[in-house]
Each structure stands twice: as C-alpha cells, then as structure tokens.
Amino acid sequence: MNVLIILAGLMGAAGVTLAAAASHVDTPVKLDSGAYLLLFHASAVITGISAIDRGLAWRPLGIVAVVGFIIGSTVFASDLALRAFAGSRLFPMAAPTGGVILIASWLGVSAAAAVGLWRS
C-alpha cells in the first residue's frame, strides 16, 4: 500500500506542476483538465486505500480500482502533456483510453464497496 501512496503523492505533484504550466503556456491543448484529473485521482487513491484498510471495500477489487485510478489518470494527463509540449501523442486514442480506465475504476470502487458490504 505504501507504493500506492507514493504514486498518489507523485500524481499530486504532477497535477500541481501541470496546472502551473497550464497557466503559463499558450497551447490549444487543455492542460488544466489533465492537471485536475491527476489531482482529483491522487486524492481518490488515498481515500480508496483508507477504505480498503478499514474493510469498507473488498480488498482485491479495491486495489484493482485504485491502480486503475493511477494508470488512467497518468495515461490521460501524459497524452495531453505530450501533445502540448512535444506535438505528439502517447499512443493513438490515449486520452480516451485513460478516461475509460477511470470510468471502469469508479465502477470497480462501487463494486468493491458492495462486495465489502455483502461480506460483512
């Protein structure tokens, strides 16, 4: 779990950095949406870990969902940053793929909590 907290801290730092960059550079790519996704999901990772540790969510699915937050928001924000600063994409359809991973992860959180409720 410590590794996930470390990654959440890195996501938060990257989100603040990307938000600062968004306010200082003029680019057609909306960097602020990537920044906000990183910041929001960094908090969600820490909250998810807390819920898992308190037994409020089924551990295996909860961990998958939290890892999905990390992967999805990183893919999404990385694609936007690369488009803004390097003029290239992470891979085709990277931002939408990251978004779909995030949606699935939120559904995973709901399912993990439902299983946790059912098992208690």
OpenMM code with the backbone's topology and positions (N, CA, C; nanometers):
from openmm import Vec3, app, unit

residues = "MET ASN VAL LEU ILE ILE LEU ALA GLY LEU MET GLY ALA ALA GLY VAL THR LEU ALA ALA ALA ALA SER HIS VAL ASP THR PRO VAL LYS LEU ASP SER GLY ALA TYR LEU LEU LEU PHE HIS ALA SER ALA VAL ILE THR GLY ILE SER ALA ILE ASP ARG GLY LEU ALA TRP ARG PRO LEU GLY ILE VAL ALA VAL VAL GLY PHE ILE ILE GLY SER THR VAL PHE ALA SER ASP LEU ALA LEU ARG ALA PHE ALA GLY SER ARG LEU PHE PRO MET ALA ALA PRO THR GLY GLY VAL ILE LEU ILE ALA SER TRP LEU GLY VAL SER ALA ALA ALA ALA VAL GLY LEU TRP ARG SER".split()
positions = [
    Vec3(0.0813, -0.1198, 0.0000),
    Vec3(0.0000, 0.0000, 0.0000),
    Vec3(0.0859, 0.1265, 0.0000),
    Vec3(0.2053, 0.1173, 0.0584),
    Vec3(0.2924, 0.2352, 0.0596),
    Vec3(0.3291, 0.2795, -0.0812),
    Vec3(0.3490, 0.1835, -0.1701),
    Vec3(0.3819, 0.2180, -0.3083),
    Vec3(0.2681, 0.2978, -0.3710),
    Vec3(0.1442, 0.2593, -0.3424),
    Vec3(0.0292, 0.3312, -0.3977),
    Vec3(0.0212, 0.4729, -0.3410),
    Vec3(0.0546, 0.4901, -0.2149),
    Vec3(0.0547, 0.6239, -0.1546),
    Vec3(0.1664, 0.7083, -0.2157),
    Vec3(0.2814, 0.6468, -0.2384),
    Vec3(0.3914, 0.7191, -0.3042),
    Vec3(0.3483, 0.7642, -0.4437),
    Vec3(0.2845, 0.6746, -0.5183),
    Vec3(0.2376, 0.7105, -0.6521),
    Vec3(0.1317, 0.8210, -0.6468),
    Vec3(0.0449, 0.8165, -0.5459),
    Vec3(-0.0550, 0.9223, -0.5302),
    Vec3(0.0132, 1.0570, -0.5042),
    Vec3(0.1179, 1.0565, -0.4231),
    Vec3(0.1922, 1.1799, -0.3985),
    Vec3(0.2576, 1.2332, -0.5250),
    Vec3(0.3121, 1.1434, -0.6061),
    Vec3(0.3721, 1.1847, -0.7334),
    Vec3(0.2656, 1.2384, -0.8293),
    Vec3(0.1480, 1.1748, -0.8281),
    Vec3(0.0375, 1.2236, -0.9119),
    Vec3(-0.0038, 1.3638, -0.8685),
    Vec3(-0.0130, 1.3852, -0.7385),
    Vec3(-0.0491, 1.5174, -0.6879),
    Vec3(0.0530, 1.6220, -0.7282),
    Vec3(0.1804, 1.5896, -0.7144),
    Vec3(0.2854, 1.6837, -0.7540),
    Vec3(0.2810, 1.7121, -0.9040),
    Vec3(0.2594, 1.6085, -0.9827),
    Vec3(0.2490, 1.6267, -1.1279),
    Vec3(0.1264, 1.7099, -1.1633),
    Vec3(0.0170, 1.6893, -1.0907),
    Vec3(-0.1041, 1.7676, -1.1160),
    Vec3(-0.0833, 1.9151, -1.0894),
    Vec3(-0.0176, 1.9485, -0.9791),
    Vec3(0.0106, 2.0892, -0.9478),
    Vec3(0.1049, 2.1478, -1.0529),
    Vec3(0.2059, 2.0709, -1.0929),
    Vec3(0.3004, 2.1169, -1.1942),
    Vec3(0.2298, 2.1419, -1.3276),
    Vec3(0.1425, 2.0504, -1.3658),
    Vec3(0.0694, 2.0662, -1.4918),
    Vec3(-0.0273, 2.1842, -1.4853),
    Vec3(-0.0899, 2.2060, -1.3699),
    Vec3(-0.1788, 2.3214, -1.3537),
    Vec3(-0.0998, 2.4520, -1.3657),
    Vec3(0.0183, 2.4544, -1.3059),
    Vec3(0.1031, 2.5741, -1.3173),
    Vec3(0.1452, 2.5966, -1.4614),
    Vec3(0.1832, 2.4894, -1.5297),
    Vec3(0.2227, 2.5013, -1.6699),
    Vec3(0.1055, 2.5508, -1.7543),
    Vec3(-0.0145, 2.5021, -1.7245),
    Vec3(-0.1334, 2.5433, -1.7997),
    Vec3(-0.1585, 2.6927, -1.7876),
    Vec3(-0.1216, 2.7500, -1.6742),
    Vec3(-0.1449, 2.8933, -1.6556),
    Vec3(-0.0357, 2.9793, -1.7186),
    Vec3(0.0748, 2.9186, -1.7596),
    Vec3(0.1875, 2.9953, -1.8131),
    Vec3(0.2147, 2.9734, -1.9614),
    Vec3(0.1571, 2.8705, -2.0195),
    Vec3(0.1819, 2.8440, -2.1608),
    Vec3(0.0540, 2.8613, -2.2403),
    Vec3(0.0700, 2.9052, -2.3628),
    Vec3(-0.0441, 2.9213, -2.4519),
    Vec3(-0.0419, 2.8062, -2.5513),
    Vec3(-0.1303, 2.7113, -2.5309),
    Vec3(-0.1364, 2.5940, -2.6162),
    Vec3(-0.2827, 2.5603, -2.6429),
    Vec3(-0.3122, 2.5066, -2.7599),
    Vec3(-0.4509, 2.4692, -2.7870),
    Vec3(-0.4963, 2.3472, -2.7066),
    Vec3(-0.4015, 2.2738, -2.6501),
    Vec3(-0.4349, 2.1570, -2.5676),
    Vec3(-0.4711, 2.2055, -2.4282),
    Vec3(-0.5786, 2.1552, -2.3738),
    Vec3(-0.6255, 2.1944, -2.2410),
    Vec3(-0.5497, 2.1176, -2.1336),
    Vec3(-0.4377, 2.1710, -2.0910),
    Vec3(-0.3560, 2.1063, -1.9894),
    Vec3(-0.4250, 2.1004, -1.8542),
    Vec3(-0.5119, 2.1973, -1.8266),
    Vec3(-0.5744, 2.2006, -1.6949),
    Vec3(-0.6622, 2.0783, -1.6689),
    Vec3(-0.7243, 2.0218, -1.7718),
    Vec3(-0.8060, 1.9028, -1.7480),
    Vec3(-0.7190, 1.7847, -1.7051),
    Vec3(-0.6004, 1.7711, -1.7618),
    Vec3(-0.5082, 1.6667, -1.7172),
    Vec3(-0.4606, 1.6901, -1.5756),
    Vec3(-0.4352, 1.8174, -1.5429),
    Vec3(-0.3913, 1.8522, -1.4071),
    Vec3(-0.4990, 1.8165, -1.3054),
    Vec3(-0.6213, 1.8519, -1.3360),
    Vec3(-0.7298, 1.8262, -1.2409),
    Vec3(-0.7563, 1.6769, -1.2250),
    Vec3(-0.7457, 1.6021, -1.3348),
    Vec3(-0.7635, 1.4571, -1.3227),
    Vec3(-0.6563, 1.3958, -1.2336),
    Vec3(-0.5322, 1.4404, -1.2485),
    Vec3(-0.4252, 1.3892, -1.1624),
    Vec3(-0.4503, 1.4240, -1.0165),
    Vec3(-0.4835, 1.5503, -0.9907),
    Vec3(-0.5064, 1.5929, -0.8520),
    Vec3(-0.6253, 1.5204, -0.7893),
    Vec3(-0.7336, 1.5147, -0.8617),
    Vec3(-0.8541, 1.4512, -0.8096),
    Vec3(-0.8302, 1.3030, -0.7814),
    Vec3(-0.7656, 1.2357, -0.8738),
    Vec3(-0.7469, 1.0919, -0.8555),
    Vec3(-0.6341, 1.0579, -0.7582),
    Vec3(-0.5408, 1.1500, -0.7356),
    Vec3(-0.4424, 1.1287, -0.6286),
    Vec3(-0.5151, 1.1197, -0.4945),
    Vec3(-0.6106, 1.2098, -0.4748),
    Vec3(-0.6920, 1.2054, -0.3519),
    Vec3(-0.7772, 1.0794, -0.3471),
    Vec3(-0.8301, 1.0397, -0.4616),
    Vec3(-0.9133, 0.9187, -0.4664),
    Vec3(-0.8316, 0.7943, -0.4337),
    Vec3(-0.7065, 0.7907, -0.4754),
    Vec3(-0.6200, 0.6767, -0.4431),
    Vec3(-0.6028, 0.6655, -0.2917),
    Vec3(-0.5712, 0.7755, -0.2273),
    Vec3(-0.5505, 0.7734, -0.0821),
    Vec3(-0.6801, 0.7377, -0.0099),
    Vec3(-0.7902, 0.7923, -0.0543),
    Vec3(-0.9198, 0.7594, 0.0058),
    Vec3(-0.9542, 0.6126, -0.0154),
    Vec3(-0.9277, 0.5624, -0.1355),
    Vec3(-0.9550, 0.4214, -0.1639),
    Vec3(-0.8719, 0.3293, -0.0766),
    Vec3(-0.7459, 0.3624, -0.0582),
    Vec3(-0.6599, 0.2822, 0.0290),
    Vec3(-0.7142, 0.2827, 0.1717),
    Vec3(-0.7591, 0.3972, 0.2170),
    Vec3(-0.8161, 0.4059, 0.3525),
    Vec3(-0.9405, 0.3193, 0.3648),
    Vec3(-1.0266, 0.3231, 0.2626),
    Vec3(-1.1482, 0.2413, 0.2658),
    Vec3(-1.1139, 0.0926, 0.2666),
    Vec3(-1.0154, 0.0552, 0.1876),
    Vec3(-0.9727, -0.0852, 0.1839),
    Vec3(-0.9173, -0.1268, 0.3193),
    Vec3(-0.8302, -0.0454, 0.3777),
    Vec3(-0.7694, -0.0783, 0.5068),
    Vec3(-0.8718, -0.0851, 0.6197),
    Vec3(-0.9796, -0.0088, 0.6086),
    Vec3(-1.0850, -0.0133, 0.7112),
    Vec3(-1.1846, -0.1263, 0.6873),
    Vec3(-1.1669, -0.2002, 0.5800),
    Vec3(-1.2567, -0.3110, 0.5496),
    Vec3(-1.3874, -0.2674, 0.4863),
    Vec3(-1.3936, -0.1447, 0.4367),
    Vec3(-1.5166, -0.0946, 0.3755),
    Vec3(-1.5310, -0.1360, 0.2299),
    Vec3(-1.4240, -0.1848, 0.1711),
    Vec3(-1.4261, -0.2306, 0.0323),
    Vec3(-1.3501, -0.3625, 0.0244),
    Vec3(-1.3964, -0.4486, -0.0640),
    Vec3(-1.3311, -0.5773, -0.0839),
    Vec3(-1.1910, -0.5531, -0.1384),
    Vec3(-1.0920, -0.5994, -0.0662),
    Vec3(-0.9522, -0.5673, -0.0929),
    Vec3(-0.9071, -0.5958, -0.2369),
    Vec3(-0.9269, -0.7159, -0.2916),
    Vec3(-0.8740, -0.7420, -0.4266),
    Vec3(-0.9293, -0.6459, -0.5326),
    Vec3(-1.0591, -0.6260, -0.5336),
    Vec3(-1.1189, -0.5369, -0.6330),
    Vec3(-1.0881, -0.3906, -0.6024),
    Vec3(-1.0794, -0.3556, -0.4758),
    Vec3(-1.0450, -0.2191, -0.4377),
    Vec3(-0.9058, -0.1806, -0.4844),
    Vec3(-0.8121, -0.2724, -0.4710),
    Vec3(-0.6753, -0.2449, -0.5164),
    Vec3(-0.6712, -0.2302, -0.6684),
    Vec3(-0.7439, -0.3146, -0.7393),
    Vec3(-0.7500, -0.3026, -0.8855),
    Vec3(-0.8063, -0.1661, -0.9243),
    Vec3(-0.9105, -0.1223, -0.8552),
    Vec3(-0.9706, 0.0082, -0.8859),
    Vec3(-0.8739, 0.1226, -0.8584),
    Vec3(-0.8036, 0.1156, -0.7468),
    Vec3(-0.7075, 0.2210, -0.7118),
    Vec3(-0.5932, 0.2250, -0.8136),
    Vec3(-0.5439, 0.1098, -0.8530),
    Vec3(-0.4393, 0.1043, -0.9553),
    Vec3(-0.4938, 0.1599, -1.0876),
    Vec3(-0.6206, 0.1331, -1.1160),
    Vec3(-0.6825, 0.1899, -1.2354),
    Vec3(-0.6860, 0.3415, -1.2319),
    Vec3(-0.7084, 0.3998, -1.1131),
    Vec3(-0.7034, 0.5462, -1.0998),
    Vec3(-0.5647, 0.5979, -1.1390),
    Vec3(-0.4629, 0.5283, -1.0926),
    Vec3(-0.3250, 0.5705, -1.1210),
    Vec3(-0.2958, 0.5588, -1.2705),
    Vec3(-0.3280, 0.4443, -1.3277),
    Vec3(-0.2987, 0.4220, -1.4693),
    Vec3(-0.3819, 0.5148, -1.5580),
    Vec3(-0.5115, 0.5204, -1.5337),
    Vec3(-0.5997, 0.6001, -1.6191),
    Vec3(-0.5668, 0.7481, -1.6187),
    Vec3(-0.5469, 0.8044, -1.5003),
    Vec3(-0.5182, 0.9483, -1.4948),
    Vec3(-0.3786, 0.9790, -1.5491),
    Vec3(-0.2838, 0.8885, -1.5291),
    Vec3(-0.1495, 0.9090, -1.5824),
    Vec3(-0.1494, 0.9023, -1.7350),
    Vec3(-0.2194, 0.8058, -1.7915),
    Vec3(-0.2276, 0.7949, -1.9374),
    Vec3(-0.2948, 0.9191, -1.9955),
    Vec3(-0.4066, 0.9591, -1.9368),
    Vec3(-0.4810, 1.0759, -1.9855),
    Vec3(-0.3943, 1.2022, -1.9810),
    Vec3(-0.3386, 1.2307, -1.8651),
    Vec3(-0.2596, 1.3534, -1.8480),
    Vec3(-0.1305, 1.3499, -1.9301),
    Vec3(-0.0678, 1.2348, -1.9397),
    Vec3(0.0556, 1.2235, -2.0185),
    Vec3(0.0295, 1.2512, -2.1658),
    Vec3(-0.0821, 1.2017, -2.2161),
    Vec3(-0.1161, 1.2265, -2.3553),
    Vec3(-0.1355, 1.3761, -2.3807),
    Vec3(-0.2080, 1.4427, -2.2917),
    Vec3(-0.2286, 1.5869, -2.3082),
    Vec3(-0.0974, 1.6631, -2.2994),
    Vec3(-0.0132, 1.6268, -2.2040),
    Vec3(0.1150, 1.6964, -2.1884),
    Vec3(0.2050, 1.6757, -2.3101),
    Vec3(0.2099, 1.5552, -2.3610),
    Vec3(0.2911, 1.5303, -2.4798),
    Vec3(0.2393, 1.6080, -2.6001),
    Vec3(0.1072, 1.6138, -2.6152),
    Vec3(0.0509, 1.6909, -2.7262),
    Vec3(0.0861, 1.8388, -2.7129),
    Vec3(0.0813, 1.8906, -2.5908),
    Vec3(0.1075, 2.0329, -2.5700),
    Vec3(0.2549, 2.0681, -2.5860),
    Vec3(0.3432, 1.9856, -2.5319),
    Vec3(0.4845, 2.0219, -2.5268),
    Vec3(0.5708, 1.9573, -2.6345),
    Vec3(0.5315, 1.8417, -2.6853),
    Vec3(0.6141, 1.7727, -2.7852),
    Vec3(0.5454, 1.7634, -2.9212),
    Vec3(0.4169, 1.7955, -2.9259),
    Vec3(0.3443, 1.7878, -3.0520),
    Vec3(0.3148, 1.6472, -3.0986),
    Vec3(0.3234, 1.5506, -3.0077),
    Vec3(0.2943, 1.4120, -3.0430),
    Vec3(0.2027, 1.3512, -2.9375),
    Vec3(0.1541, 1.2343, -2.9653),
    Vec3(0.0644, 1.1649, -2.8729),
    Vec3(0.1379, 1.0512, -2.8028),
    Vec3(0.0864, 1.0137, -2.6879),
    Vec3(0.1404, 0.8978, -2.6161),
    Vec3(0.1208, 0.7734, -2.7021),
    Vec3(-0.0004, 0.7510, -2.7492),
    Vec3(-0.0370, 0.6495, -2.8486),
    Vec3(-0.1749, 0.6882, -2.8991),
    Vec3(-0.2186, 0.6373, -3.0125),
    Vec3(-0.3500, 0.6759, -3.0637),
    Vec3(-0.4605, 0.6438, -2.9621),
    Vec3(-0.5492, 0.7398, -2.9431),
    Vec3(-0.6635, 0.7259, -2.8515),
    Vec3(-0.6211, 0.7113, -2.7052),
    Vec3(-0.5064, 0.7653, -2.6680),
    Vec3(-0.4568, 0.7512, -2.5308),
    Vec3(-0.5474, 0.8212, -2.4302),
    Vec3(-0.5832, 0.9474, -2.4554),
    Vec3(-0.6667, 1.0204, -2.3597),
    Vec3(-0.8022, 0.9512, -2.3401),
    Vec3(-0.8720, 0.9128, -2.4475),
    Vec3(-0.9978, 0.8411, -2.4249),
    Vec3(-0.9792, 0.7067, -2.3545),
    Vec3(-0.8688, 0.6391, -2.3837),
    Vec3(-0.8406, 0.5122, -2.3152),
    Vec3(-0.8228, 0.5356, -2.1654),
    Vec3(-0.7480, 0.6399, -2.1309),
    Vec3(-0.7319, 0.6742, -1.9895),
    Vec3(-0.8655, 0.7055, -1.9247),
    Vec3(-0.9511, 0.7762, -1.9964),
    Vec3(-1.0838, 0.8080, -1.9441),
    Vec3(-1.1686, 0.6835, -1.9214),
    Vec3(-1.1637, 0.5907, -2.0139),
    Vec3(-1.2399, 0.4659, -1.9984),
    Vec3(-1.1873, 0.3857, -1.8794),
    Vec3(-1.0561, 0.3835, -1.8615),
    Vec3(-0.9974, 0.3148, -1.7457),
    Vec3(-1.0478, 0.3792, -1.6164),
    Vec3(-1.0557, 0.5126, -1.6139),
    Vec3(-1.1051, 0.5822, -1.4946),
    Vec3(-1.2516, 0.5491, -1.4667),
    Vec3(-1.3334, 0.5477, -1.5704),
    Vec3(-1.4750, 0.5131, -1.5524),
    Vec3(-1.4876, 0.3719, -1.4967),
    Vec3(-1.4130, 0.2781, -1.5560),
    Vec3(-1.4166, 0.1391, -1.5078),
    Vec3(-1.3675, 0.1297, -1.3636),
    Vec3(-1.2686, 0.2104, -1.3284),
    Vec3(-1.2168, 0.2085, -1.1917),
    Vec3(-1.3201, 0.2589, -1.0923),
    Vec3(-1.3938, 0.3635, -1.1294),
    Vec3(-1.5002, 0.4123, -1.0405),
    Vec3(-1.6090, 0.3066, -1.0237),
    Vec3(-1.6426, 0.2356, -1.1298),
    Vec3(-1.7386, 0.1252, -1.1176),
    Vec3(-1.6805, 0.0149, -1.0295),
    Vec3(-1.5489, -0.0072, -1.0410),
    Vec3(-1.4821, -0.1044, -0.9547),
    Vec3(-1.4883, -0.0657, -0.8076),
    Vec3(-1.4749, 0.0630, -0.7789),
    Vec3(-1.4882, 0.1096, -0.6399),
    Vec3(-1.6276, 0.0777, -0.5871),
    Vec3(-1.7283, 0.1055, -0.6684),
    Vec3(-1.8664, 0.0766, -0.6267),
    Vec3(-1.8857, -0.0725, -0.6021),
    Vec3(-1.8345, -0.1536, -0.6929),
    Vec3(-1.8479, -0.2985, -0.6771),
    Vec3(-1.7706, -0.3480, -0.5546),
    Vec3(-1.6516, -0.2958, -0.5313),
    Vec3(-1.5719, -0.3368, -0.4144),
    Vec3(-1.6435, -0.3010, -0.2852),
    Vec3(-1.7067, -0.1852, -0.2821),
    Vec3(-1.7816, -0.1460, -0.1627),
    Vec3(-1.9059, -0.2335, -0.1451),
    Vec3(-1.9721, -0.2671, -0.2550),
    Vec3(-2.0906, -0.3539, -0.2463),
    Vec3(-2.0530, -0.4928, -0.1961),
    Vec3(-1.9436, -0.5473, -0.2471),
    Vec3(-1.8980, -0.6786, -0.2006),
    Vec3(-1.8560, -0.6695, -0.0540),
    Vec3(-1.7887, -0.5613, -0.0178),
    Vec3(-1.7496, -0.5412, 0.1220),
    Vec3(-1.8704, -0.5350, 0.2140),
    Vec3(-1.9756, -0.4702, 0.1692),
    Vec3(-2.0999, -0.4637, 0.2467),
    Vec3(-2.1637, -0.6008, 0.2579),
    Vec3(-2.1668, -0.6718, 0.1470),
    Vec3(-2.2283, -0.8033, 0.1445),
    Vec3(-2.1520, -0.9034, 0.2314),
    Vec3(-2.0201, -0.8910, 0.2352),
    Vec3(-1.9369, -0.9856, 0.3107),
    Vec3(-1.9354, -0.9563, 0.4603),
    Vec3(-1.9784, -0.8351, 0.5003),
    Vec3(-1.9724, -0.8023, 0.6428),
    Vec3(-2.0944, -0.8474, 0.7182),
] * unit.nanometer
topology = app.Topology()
chain = topology.addChain("A")
for resn in residues:
    res = topology.addResidue(resn, chain)
    for name in ("N", "CA", "C"):
        topology.addAtom(name, app.Element.getBySymbol(name[0]), res)
